[in-house]
Amino acid sequence: MPTPRTRVTCTFTFEAAHRLAWHPGKCRNLHGHSYRLDVSVEGPLDANGVVLDFDTLQDVVRTEVIDVWDHRDLNEVLDNPTAELLAHRAWELLSAAGLVLAGLRLWETADSWVDLAPTAGA
């Protein structure tokens, strides 16, 4: 019987504001969101029966993204802080911190999100 892939995900929340100067609607004005960030890693179980300790995953994500973006004007983080570009930036930061990501989902609202996944063969 084949061994199943194991994926571990932690969820985080942060509050932040942004404005999209190019947007023709109300998003052109400064406004805020209650963001949710889901970060997943995947791999074989180690000798302790874990892919990556939840505490380790949480510490890296909090240090690299949440503590930096929470209660911030995201236009100070990126020139054009769309949900898509924020998700890509989070991926870059977490990858640079040593996480091998299996997926990342950034929720801008309760019913709107961006999904990122590794490129095949990467």
NUFI-357047 format. One record per residue: residue in three letters; y, z, x of N, C-alpha, C in turn. Coordinates in steps of 0.1 Angstrom, whole numbers, padded with zeros to 4 digits, always signed. Last residue first. Layout:
REM NUFI-357047
ALAYZXYZXYZX;...
This chain:
REM NUFI-357047
ALA+0220-0094+0093+0229-0086+0101+0223-0073+0105;GLY+0203-0107+0076+0201-0110+0090+0211-0102+0099;ALA+0228-0108+0051+0214-0111+0055+0213-0114+0069;THR+0253-0084+0053+0249-0098+0053+0235-0099+0057;PRO+0252-0054+0032+0251-0061+0045+0248-0076+0044;ALA+0275-0052+0005+0262-0051+0010+0261-0058+0024;LEU+0298-0039-0018+0296-0045-0005+0281-0042-0001;ASP+0315-0040-0049+0302-0038-0042+0302-0045-0029;VAL+0341-0025-0067+0337-0036-0057+0324-0031-0051;TRP+0348-0020-0102+0344-0016-0089+0342-0028-0080;SER+0356-0005-0133+0359-0016-0124+0357-0012-0109;ASP+0355+0016-0150+0348+0004-0154+0351-0008-0145;ALA+0370+0037-0140+0357+0040-0145+0349+0028-0149;THR+0385+0021-0111+0386+0028-0124+0372+0030-0129;GLU+0376+0016-0086+0390+0018-0088+0393+0024-0101;TRP+0349+0023-0066+0354+0023-0080+0369+0025-0080;LEU+0331+0008-0042+0344+0015-0044+0348+0013-0059;ARG+0301+0011-0026+0307+0007-0039+0320+0015-0040;LEU+0280-0002-0002+0292+0006-0004+0298+0001-0017;GLY+0249-0002+0017+0257-0005+0005+0269+0004+0004;ALA+0238+0004+0040+0230-0004+0032+0238-0009+0019;LEU+0252+0009+0073+0253+0009+0058+0244+0000+0051;VAL+0249+0030+0097+0243+0016+0094+0242+0016+0079;LEU+0275+0047+0113+0266+0045+0101+0261+0031+0100;GLY+0294+0048+0134+0279+0049+0137+0270+0048+0125;ALA+0320+0043+0130+0316+0057+0132+0301+0059+0134;ALA+0320+0017+0124+0325+0021+0137+0322+0035+0140;SER+0312+0020+0097+0303+0013+0107+0307+0017+0121;LEU+0334+0032+0086+0321+0039+0086+0311+0033+0096;LEU+0354+0012+0090+0356+0025+0095+0342+0033+0097;GLU+0343-0010+0076+0346-0011+0090+0347+0003+0096;TRP+0341+0001+0050+0329-0004+0056+0332-0004+0072;ALA+0369+0005+0045+0360+0016+0045+0347+0012+0053;ARG+0377-0022+0044+0382-0013+0055+0373-0001+0056;HIS+0363-0032+0022+0360-0037+0035+0365-0028+0046;ALA+0376-0016+0002+0362-0014+0004+0358-0020+0018;LEU+0402-0026+0005+0400-0012+0008+0385-0009+0010;LEU+0399-0052-0004+0402-0050+0010+0400-0035+0014;GLU+0391-0047-0031+0383-0054-0022+0386-0051-0008;ALA+0414-0033-0041+0401-0026-0041+0391-0033-0031;THR+0442-0040-0020+0434-0043-0032+0421-0035-0031;PRO+0466-0033-0003+0455-0025-0006+0448-0028-0019;ASN+0481-0048+0020+0477-0053+0006+0465-0046+0002;ASP+0484-0033+0043+0496-0041+0037+0493-0045+0023;LEU+0470-0001+0043+0468-0015+0044+0480-0022+0038;VAL+0483+0024+0045+0470+0022+0052+0467+0007+0054;GLU+0505+0024+0030+0507+0028+0043+0494+0027+0052;ASN+0495+0017+0006+0502+0007+0012+0506+0011+0026;LEU+0484+0041-0004+0475+0032+0004+0482+0020+0010;ASP+0497+0071-0001+0502+0058-0006+0493+0048+0002;ARG+0473+0097-0007+0481+0088+0001+0486+0077-0007;HIS+0452+0114-0016+0466+0117-0018+0476+0110-0009;ASP+0429+0103+0009+0432+0112-0003+0446+0115-0004;TRP+0425+0090+0033+0431+0082+0021+0434+0091+0009;VAL+0415+0108+0051+0426+0099+0055+0433+0093+0043;ASP+0394+0120+0039+0404+0129+0044+0417+0121+0048;ILE+0378+0097+0034+0383+0105+0023+0395+0114+0028;VAL+0372+0084+0060+0378+0078+0049+0385+0088+0039;GLU+0362+0100+0081+0367+0087+0084+0375+0080+0073;THR+0354+0125+0070+0363+0124+0082+0369+0111+0083;ARG+0337+0118+0049+0349+0126+0046+0359+0125+0058;VAL+0317+0103+0062+0326+0097+0052+0338+0105+0049;VAL+0307+0123+0079+0312+0111+0085+0322+0105+0074;ASP+0298+0143+0061+0308+0146+0071+0314+0134+0077;GLN+0279+0129+0045+0291+0135+0039+0302+0137+0050;LEU+0259+0124+0065+0265+0113+0058+0279+0118+0052;THR+0252+0151+0072+0258+0142+0082+0265+0130+0075;ASP+0243+0161+0047+0254+0167+0053+0261+0158+0064;PHE+0220+0145+0043+0231+0144+0034+0244+0149+0040;ASP+0204+0130+0071+0208+0143+0064+0220+0141+0056;LEU+0187+0101+0066+0198+0107+0073+0202+0120+0065;VAL+0160+0101+0057+0166+0089+0064+0178+0093+0072;VAL+0136+0126+0062+0148+0122+0057+0152+0109+0064;GLY+0113+0139+0073+0112+0134+0060+0125+0129+0054;ASN+0114+0147+0099+0117+0158+0089+0117+0152+0075;ALA+0109+0124+0113+0099+0134+0113+0101+0146+0103;ASP+0124+0100+0089+0122+0106+0103+0111+0117+0102;LEU+0118+0071+0070+0119+0086+0071+0117+0091+0085;PRO+0138+0041+0076+0125+0049+0075+0128+0064+0075;GLY+0167+0034+0055+0158+0033+0066+0145+0041+0065;GLU+0201+0033+0046+0187+0030+0042+0179+0030+0055;VAL+0230+0045+0029+0223+0042+0041+0208+0040+0038;SER+0259+0042+0009+0244+0042+0010+0240+0038+0024;VAL+0285+0056-0010+0281+0051+0004+0266+0053+0005;ASP+0309+0053-0033+0295+0055-0032+0291+0049-0018;LEU+0339+0066-0044+0333+0058-0033+0318+0063-0032;ARG+0365+0064-0068+0351+0070-0065+0345+0060-0054;TYR+0399+0072-0074+0389+0064-0068+0375+0072-0067;SER+0421+0073-0096+0411+0083-0092+0399+0075-0087;HIS+0453+0058-0088+0439+0057-0093+0431+0070-0089;GLY+0487+0050-0095+0476+0057-0089+0463+0055-0096;HIS+0515+0028-0086+0506+0035-0096+0495+0041-0089;LEU+0543+0008-0083+0536+0019-0077+0528+0026-0088;ASN+0539-0025-0097+0546-0012-0095+0537-0002-0089;ARG+0521-0045-0099+0531-0047-0090+0539-0034-0087;CYS+0505-0039-0120+0500-0034-0108+0510-0037-0096;LYS+0516-0052-0142+0521-0038-0140+0516-0033-0126;GLY+0516-0086-0129+0516-0076-0140+0520-0062-0135;PRO+0514-0102-0107+0524-0106-0117+0525-0095-0128;HIS+0512-0091-0074+0506-0091-0087+0517-0094-0098;TRP+0523-0088-0049+0521-0102-0053+0516-0102-0068;ALA+0524-0060-0044+0536-0068-0045+0535-0082-0051;LEU+0508-0036-0056+0504-0049-0052+0516-0058-0054;ARG+0505-0002-0046+0512-0012-0054+0509-0026-0048;HIS+0490+0030-0050+0493+0018-0043+0501+0009-0052;ALA+0476+0063-0044+0485+0054-0051+0486+0041-0043;ALA+0447+0084-0050+0456+0077-0042+0465+0067-0050;GLU+0421+0107-0047+0432+0103-0055+0442+0095-0046;PHE+0385+0105-0045+0398+0107-0039+0409+0101-0048;THR+0351+0113-0042+0363+0110-0050+0375+0112-0042;PHE+0318+0102-0034+0330+0109-0031+0341+0105-0040;THR+0282+0103-0031+0294+0099-0038+0306+0108-0035;CYS+0256+0090-0011+0265+0101-0014+0277+0095-0021;THR+0222+0079-0009+0236+0076-0013+0244+0089-0016;VAL+0196+0064+0007+0203+0076+0005+0217+0073+0002;ARG+0166+0046+0003+0180+0046+0004+0186+0059+0000;THR+0137+0034+0017+0143+0046+0012+0158+0045+0014;ARG+0111+0012+0007+0124+0014+0014+0130+0026+0008;PRO+0077+0022+0006+0089+0018+0000+0101+0020+0009;THR+0049+0007+0023+0059+0019+0022+0072+0014+0016;PRO+0022-0009+0006+0034-0009+0015+0043+0003+0013;MET-0012+0000+0009+0000+0000+0000+0012+0000+0009;
